């Protein structure tokens, strides 16, 4: 069916008008949001973290890092900018089996004291399993880091400390590139388009897609490529550990909705020769209330850190005579 020339002209004019209106709206929206962004950025301090602890990184991939000898909210850093004991030199001392833990604020131990983190507790557990050689666990956690930032940290900062083993503790929000650390990311990197960014968030909310599932489906390929890059940087010494999400109101994991994501990550690791362990079964086996294992959906309580340490220590304890760690 062919349209009459005058009708076709009217339709084309209406379409052009609609497109022009949309372009004007988007440009206006971008200008409005840009002005709001500048005002917000001028007063934003990440709840006091900026300057006292968090500083811009010279590495554009990392975006931010911790300042040497920084301090805020119970997090104190050493001369190298990590929540760790201070060392005169980064190199590994003789007679020490050094394990580097990389990850986000879960690995950092946000909400607990340094001696309550699973890094410190793994050291203690290792002493009872195999006193010699001494296991030394180092904490390279930085709050808000996603898989890309963790991979970059592992490639650029960790090698100087000469770890014998590298452990990436994966929180499932590490697949997120925009939301869980949205404000911090926006501060250090202005969105390419406020309109598209806001439409993406609106789309997820309207669809009602669970947060972790949305970001896993969206960023699965790139995030798992980051995991492969971590393995390539660390070699056979690399171990990936998957932590569950602690959903509010759930006191056990009977109806845990993200089992398939855990399974997909482990399957990828198996296909690519990556050592991996899932801590969901350990929390399921626990006889205590799972809600007490975490401070919020992502961050472990002191009790949760202790459980993780008990599970990981046998996998990481060094064996004499060159034997490999148990799996």
C-alpha positions in Angstrom: 0.0 0.0 0.0 1.5 3.3 -1.1 0.9 6.5 0.8 -0.2 9.6 -1.0 2.6 12.1 -1.4 1.0 14.7 0.9 0.3 12.1 3.6 3.9 10.8 3.3 5.2 14.3 3.7 3.1 14.9 6.8 4.3 11.7 8.4 7.9 12.5 7.6 7.4 16.0 9.1 5.8 14.5 12.2 8.7 12.0 12.6 11.3 14.7 12.2 9.5 16.9 14.7 9.4 14.0 17.2 13.1 13.3 16.7 14.0 17.0 17.1 11.9 17.2 20.3 13.7 14.1 21.7 17.1 15.5 20.8 16.2 18.9 22.4 14.9 17.0 25.5 18.0 14.9 25.8 20.3 17.8 25.4 18.4 19.8 28.0 18.4 16.8 30.3 22.2 16.4 29.9 22.7 20.1 30.6 20.5 20.0 33.7 22.2 16.9 35.0 25.6 18.3 34.3 24.9 21.4 36.4 23.6 19.2 39.2 26.6 16.9 38.9 29.1 19.7 39.2 27.3 21.0 42.3 27.1 17.5 43.8 30.8 16.7 43.1 31.9 19.9 44.8 30.3 18.9 48.1 30.7 15.1 47.8 33.2 13.5 50.3 32.2 9.8 50.3 31.2 10.1 54.0 34.6 11.5 54.9 36.6 8.9 53.0 38.0 11.3 50.4 41.3 12.8 51.3 41.5 11.0 54.6 41.7 7.6 53.0 40.6 7.6 49.3 42.6 9.5 46.7 42.6 9.6 42.9 44.8 7.0 41.3 47.3 7.8 38.6 46.1 4.5 37.0 42.9 5.4 35.1 41.7 1.8 35.4 41.8 1.8 39.2 40.3 5.3 39.4 40.9 5.5 43.1 43.2 4.0 45.7 44.1 4.5 49.3 46.7 7.0 50.4 49.7 5.9 52.4 49.2 6.1 56.2 45.5 7.1 55.6 42.9 6.7 58.4 39.1 6.7 58.4 36.3 4.7 60.1 38.7 2.2 61.6 40.6 1.6 58.3 44.3 2.5 58.6 46.7 2.0 55.8 50.4 1.3 55.7 53.1 3.2 53.7 51.9 1.4 50.5 48.3 2.4 50.9 46.8 -1.0 52.1 45.1 -2.0 55.3 48.0 -4.1 56.3 51.0 -4.1 58.7 53.8 -1.8 57.6 56.9 -3.2 56.0 60.2 -1.4 55.3 60.3 -3.1 51.8 57.5 -4.9 49.9 59.7 -7.9 49.1 58.9 -11.2 50.9 61.0 -12.1 53.9 62.9 -15.4 53.8 61.1 -18.4 55.3 57.6 -16.9 54.7 54.8 -18.3 52.6 53.0 -15.1 51.5 49.3 -15.1 50.5 47.9 -12.0 48.9 44.1 -11.4 49.2 42.6 -9.1 46.6 39.0 -7.9 46.4 36.6 -5.1 47.4 35.4 -3.9 50.8 34.6 -7.5 51.9 38.2 -8.4 51.6 39.1 -5.0 53.1 37.1 -6.0 56.2 34.8 -3.1 56.3 33.0 -3.1 59.6 35.4 -5.2 61.6 38.7 -4.7 63.3 41.9 -5.7 61.6 42.5 -8.6 63.9 38.9 -9.9 63.0 39.4 -10.1 59.3 39.7 -13.4 57.6 43.3 -12.5 56.5 44.5 -12.3 60.1 42.5 -15.3 61.1 43.8 -17.4 58.2 47.3 -16.8 59.6 46.2 -18.0 63.0 44.5 -21.1 61.6 47.6 -21.9 59.5 49.8 -22.0 62.6 47.8 -24.8 64.1 47.8 -26.8 60.8 51.4 -26.3 59.7 53.7 -24.0 61.8 56.5 -24.1 59.2 56.9 -22.3 56.9 55.0 -19.4 58.4 52.0 -18.3 56.4 51.7 -14.5 56.0 48.4 -13.2 54.7 48.3 -9.7 53.1 45.2 -7.6 52.6 44.9 -5.8 49.3 41.2 -5.0 49.5 39.9 -1.7 48.3 36.3 -0.7 48.8 34.1 -0.3 45.7 36.5 -2.2 43.3 34.9 -4.3 40.6 36.5 -7.2 38.7 38.3 -4.9 36.3 39.8 -2.8 39.1 40.8 -6.0 41.0 42.5 -7.4 37.9 44.4 -4.2 37.4 45.4 -4.1 41.1 46.7 -7.6 40.8 48.7 -6.9 37.7 50.2 -3.6 38.8 50.5 -3.4 42.6 50.6 -6.9 44.0 53.7 -8.4 42.2 56.1 -6.2 44.1 55.1 -8.1 47.3 56.1 -11.4 45.8 53.1 -13.5 46.9 53.3 -17.3 46.8 49.6 -17.5 46.4 46.9 -15.0 45.3 43.3 -15.3 46.4 40.5 -13.3 44.9 37.5 -13.2 47.2 34.5 -12.5 44.9 31.5 -10.7 46.2 28.7 -11.0 43.6 28.4 -7.2 43.3 31.8 -7.3 41.7 29.9 -7.8 38.4 28.4 -4.4 38.8 30.1 -1.5 36.9 27.7 1.3 37.9 25.4 0.9 40.9 26.9 -0.5 44.1 29.7 2.1 44.0 27.7 4.5 41.8 28.5 7.7 43.7 32.2 6.9 44.0 32.5 6.0 40.3 30.6 9.1 39.3 32.9 11.3 41.4 36.1 9.9 39.8 34.6 9.4 36.3 31.8 11.5 34.9 29.2 9.5 33.1 29.4 9.7 29.3 25.6 10.3 29.2 23.4 11.0 32.3 20.3 10.3 30.2 21.4 6.8 29.2 22.7 6.1 32.7 19.5 7.0 34.3 17.4 5.2 31.7 19.4 2.0 32.4 18.6 2.3 36.1 15.0 3.0 35.4 14.8 0.0 33.1 16.1 -2.4 35.8 13.8 -1.1 38.4 10.7 -1.2 36.1 11.5 -4.7 35.1 12.1 -5.7 38.7 15.3 -7.6 37.9 17.2 -8.7 41.0 20.3 -6.5 41.4 23.0 -9.1 41.2 21.3 -11.1 38.4 21.0 -7.9 36.3 24.6 -7.0 36.6 25.8 -10.6 36.1 23.8 -11.0 32.9 24.9 -7.6 31.6 28.6 -7.9 32.5 29.2 -11.7 32.6 31.6 -11.9 29.7 33.8 -8.9 30.6 33.9 -9.8 34.3 34.9 -13.4 33.7 37.5 -12.2 31.2 38.9 -10.1 34.1 39.0 -13.3 36.3 41.0 -15.0 33.5 43.3 -12.1 33.4 43.9 -12.5 37.1 44.7 -16.1 36.7 47.1 -15.3 33.9 48.8 -12.7 36.1 49.1 -15.0 39.1 49.6 -18.3 37.3 48.9 -21.6 39.0 49.1 -19.8 42.3 45.6 -18.2 41.8 42.5 -19.2 43.8 39.0 -17.7 43.3 36.6 -17.8 46.3 32.9 -17.0 45.8 31.0 -15.6 48.7 27.2 -15.7 49.0 24.9 -12.7 49.3 23.2 -12.3 52.7 19.7 -11.2 51.8 17.9 -9.3 54.5 15.4 -11.3 56.4 16.8 -14.7 55.4 18.3 -16.7 58.3 19.3 -19.6 56.2 20.0 -20.3 52.5 17.1 -22.6 51.8 15.6 -20.3 49.2 18.9 -18.6 48.1 18.1 -17.2 44.6 21.6 -16.9 43.1 22.8 -20.6 43.1 22.9 -20.6 39.3 25.3 -17.6 39.3 27.6 -19.4 41.7 27.5 -22.5 39.5 28.2 -20.5 36.4 31.3 -18.9 37.9 32.6 -22.3 39.1 31.9 -23.8 35.7 33.9 -21.0 34.0 36.8 -21.6 36.4 36.7 -25.4 35.7 36.7 -24.8 32.0 39.7 -22.5 32.2 41.9 -24.3 34.8 41.2 -21.9 37.6 41.3 -23.1 41.2 38.0 -22.1 42.7 35.9 -22.7 45.8 32.4 -21.8 46.7 31.7 -20.8 50.3 27.9 -21.0 50.0 27.9 -24.7 51.2 30.0 -23.7 54.2 27.5 -21.1 55.3 24.7 -23.6 54.6 26.4 -26.1 56.9 26.8 -23.6 59.7 24.7 -24.4 62.7 24.3 -20.8 63.7 22.0 -18.1 62.3 23.3 -17.0 58.9 22.0 -13.5 59.5 24.7 -13.1 62.2 27.4 -13.9 59.7 27.0 -10.5 57.9 26.5 -6.9 58.7 24.6 -6.2 55.5 24.0 -8.1 52.2 27.7 -8.0 51.4 29.9 -7.4 54.4 30.8 -10.1 56.8 30.5 -9.8 60.5 33.4 -11.0 62.8 31.6 -14.3 62.9 31.4 -14.5 59.2 35.1 -13.7 58.8 36.0 -16.5 61.2 33.9 -19.0 59.2 35.7 -17.9 56.0 39.1 -18.3 57.6 38.3 -21.8 58.9 37.3 -22.8 55.3 40.2 -21.2 53.5 43.1 -22.0 55.8 43.4 -25.7 54.8 43.4 -24.7 51.2 46.2 -22.2 51.7 48.5 -23.6 54.3 51.9 -24.3 52.9 53.2 -27.8 52.8 56.7 -28.8 53.4 58.9 -30.5 50.8 57.3 -28.5 48.0 54.0 -30.3 48.2 51.0 -28.3 46.8 48.3 -26.8 49.0 45.3 -28.9 49.6 42.2 -28.3 47.5 
